[in-house]
Amino acid sequence: MQPIQLFDLASRQAEWLTIRQEVVAGNIANANTPKYRAKDITPFQAALDKSDVTMARTNAAHLTGNDLGTKSDIDVKDASLDQEIGVQESGNTVGLAEELSKSGEIKRQYDLNTSLVSSFNRLMLMTVKS
């Protein structure tokens, strides 16, 4: 029997979302700190591309397989400069509207992640009961 990689993938994404939420919260907390540069992390796709576990593609219509990343694959970097906000007089580059938008996106992704895992878990339980 092959291992179920969905749970590992969901765990990795939850870890990535946790780190991204920490970075976004730090940006919001430092919104008034002079010369603070907003930060972000590498996209989840980059963490997937660096791992050693390959997802199987069983049908040509499926998305191509990717790898699962680890926490060491997630890099915190300076965020790209928001053209609307730019660099403020204090040297700060945090745009609160953009950071709050990122926070909402993180919540939606986390909710989707947990819903998929919950549905898959229910499916597995129904299969075992049969």
C-alpha positions as CSV (number, residue, x, y, z in Angstrom):
1,M,0.0,0.0,0.0
2,Q,1.3,3.4,-0.9
3,P,1.4,6.2,1.7
4,I,-1.2,8.9,1.5
5,Q,0.6,12.1,0.5
6,L,-2.4,14.4,0.9
7,F,-2.0,14.7,4.6
8,D,1.7,15.5,4.2
9,L,1.0,18.1,1.6
10,A,-1.8,19.7,3.8
11,S,0.6,19.7,6.7
12,R,3.3,21.4,4.7
13,Q,0.9,24.0,3.4
14,A,-0.4,24.7,6.9
15,E,3.2,25.2,8.1
16,W,3.8,27.5,5.2
17,L,0.6,29.5,6.0
18,T,1.7,29.7,9.6
19,I,5.0,31.2,8.7
20,R,3.4,33.6,6.3
21,Q,0.9,34.7,8.9
22,E,3.8,35.4,11.3
23,V,5.6,37.5,8.7
24,V,2.4,39.5,7.8
25,A,1.6,40.1,11.5
26,G,5.1,41.4,12.0
27,N,4.6,43.8,9.1
28,I,1.4,45.0,10.6
29,A,3.0,45.4,14.0
30,N,5.8,47.5,12.5
31,A,3.6,49.7,10.3
32,N,4.7,52.8,12.2
33,T,8.3,51.8,12.8
34,P,10.7,54.1,10.9
35,K,12.8,52.5,8.2
36,Y,11.0,49.1,8.6
37,R,10.9,47.2,5.3
38,A,7.9,45.0,4.7
39,K,8.7,41.3,4.4
40,D,7.1,38.3,2.7
41,I,8.0,34.6,2.2
42,T,8.7,32.5,-0.9
43,P,5.6,31.2,-2.6
44,F,4.3,27.8,-1.6
45,Q,5.1,26.6,-5.1
46,A,8.8,27.3,-4.5
47,A,8.7,25.1,-1.4
48,L,7.0,22.4,-3.4
49,D,9.6,22.5,-6.2
50,K,12.5,21.9,-3.8
51,S,11.4,18.7,-2.1
52,D,12.2,15.0,-2.6
53,V,8.7,13.5,-2.6
54,T,7.0,13.4,-6.1
55,M,3.3,13.5,-6.5
56,A,2.0,10.8,-8.9
57,R,0.1,11.9,-12.1
58,T,-2.3,9.1,-12.9
59,N,-4.2,10.8,-15.8
60,A,-3.1,13.3,-18.5
61,A,-5.9,15.6,-17.4
62,H,-4.4,15.9,-13.9
63,L,-2.1,18.7,-12.9
64,T,1.6,17.9,-13.1
65,G,3.1,16.5,-10.0
66,N,5.1,18.6,-7.6
67,D,7.3,18.0,-4.6
68,L,6.6,18.7,-1.0
69,G,8.8,21.4,0.7
70,T,10.1,21.6,4.2
71,K,10.4,24.6,6.6
72,S,14.0,25.1,5.5
73,D,12.7,25.8,2.0
74,I,10.7,28.8,3.1
75,D,12.7,32.0,2.9
76,V,11.7,35.3,4.4
77,K,12.6,38.2,2.0
78,D,11.8,41.8,1.5
79,A,8.4,42.3,0.0
80,S,8.1,43.9,-3.4
81,L,7.5,47.6,-3.0
82,D,3.8,48.6,-3.2
83,Q,3.6,51.2,-5.9
84,E,0.5,52.8,-4.2
85,I,2.3,53.2,-0.8
86,G,5.9,53.4,-1.9
87,V,8.5,54.4,0.7
88,Q,7.0,56.7,3.3
89,E,8.8,59.7,4.8
90,S,9.8,57.5,7.7
91,G,11.4,55.0,5.3
92,N,8.7,52.4,6.1
93,T,7.3,50.3,3.2
94,V,4.4,48.7,4.9
95,G,1.0,49.1,3.3
96,L,-1.7,48.2,5.8
97,A,-4.4,47.6,3.2
98,E,-2.1,45.1,1.4
99,E,-1.1,43.4,4.6
100,L,-4.7,43.0,5.7
101,S,-5.5,41.6,2.3
102,K,-2.7,39.1,2.6
103,S,-4.0,38.1,6.0
104,G,-7.5,37.4,4.6
105,E,-6.0,35.4,1.8
106,I,-4.0,33.3,4.3
107,K,-7.2,32.6,6.3
108,R,-9.1,31.5,3.1
109,Q,-6.2,29.2,2.1
110,Y,-6.1,27.7,5.6
111,D,-9.9,27.2,5.6
112,L,-9.7,25.4,2.2
113,N,-6.8,23.3,3.5
114,T,-8.7,22.1,6.6
115,S,-11.9,21.5,4.6
116,L,-10.1,19.3,2.1
117,V,-8.4,17.3,4.9
118,S,-11.6,16.9,6.7
119,S,-13.4,15.7,3.6
120,F,-10.7,13.3,2.7
121,N,-10.7,12.0,6.3
122,R,-14.5,11.4,6.1
123,L,-14.0,9.6,2.8
124,M,-11.4,7.3,4.3
125,L,-13.6,6.6,7.3
126,M,-16.6,5.7,5.0
127,T,-14.3,3.4,3.1
128,V,-13.1,1.6,6.2
129,K,-16.6,1.2,7.6
130,S,-17.8,-0.4,4.4
